[in-house]
Every structure is written in structure tokens, then in C-alpha cells.
Amino acid sequence: MSEEIPLVTVTAEAATLIKDLQDAHGDLMFHQSGGCCDGSAPMCYVRGEFKTGSSDKYLGEIAGCPFYIGKEQYKAWAHTHLIIDVVEGRGSGFSLEAPRGMRFLTRSRMFTEDEKQQLGLKGQAE
């Protein structure tokens, strides 16, 4: 039986910031912005403050928080593994980390051919 391939993961530095934000705000959630507001940054909200629906895809959890992306954006990024990181600098005023002088950032890497096959992405346009 093969191990499940995560679609999104988090760096240790970002996980530490998420823990600090959870301590301050409670349960959190993320949505990968599709270009509005702060470019294509991962946005952090108190869980439930950002309404997801049928146009969003759940990618998994990072540091215990659900992570979503718009389905149309996912179609373009389906062949990439998203890695949520954090850097110094002010991001969007809508994301909870903004007042701390930090911002979440999405890094990515292409899935390997084996990973694409396991994820059922083989043959999709890239």
C-alpha cells in the first residue's frame, strides 16, 4: 500500500507562526488567494470567517488547519506540491499574520512523474 502524497505542506517556521496565531485567535483556516488582494498568497483566517463553497477545493491540513484553494486555480496548479512558508514583510491586511510583520508565502515544486501517476494526474495538460 502506498503512502498518501500530500498536496500541501508547511515549513517548521510557518508552523511556529501558525501555533502563535492559534494561541491568539483559536482555530484557523487557510485559503490560497487567487490573485485578489495580496497576489496569490495563502491567506490565514479565523476558522469560518472565510466562507468556502462548491468553487473551492480542500487540499488538506497544515499545522492542524484546513487549507483550501479555488477549483479553477487548482486546475492550473494541480501538478505542483504547495509548501507554505513564512517570510518577513507585511502581507495583506486580511490575513491574520499581517500585524506581526510576517507574511505567509507559497513555494512549490513540481510533482515527480511517479507522484503524478499516484495522484491520477498523468495525462492531464500541464
Secondary structure, DSSP 8 states (H G I E B T S, - for coil): ------SEEE-HHHHHHHHHHHHHHSSEEEEE--BTTTBT-EEEEETTSS---TTEEEEEEETTEEEEEEHHHHHHHTTEEEEEEEEES---TTSTTGGGTEEEEEEEEE--HHHHHHHT-TTS--
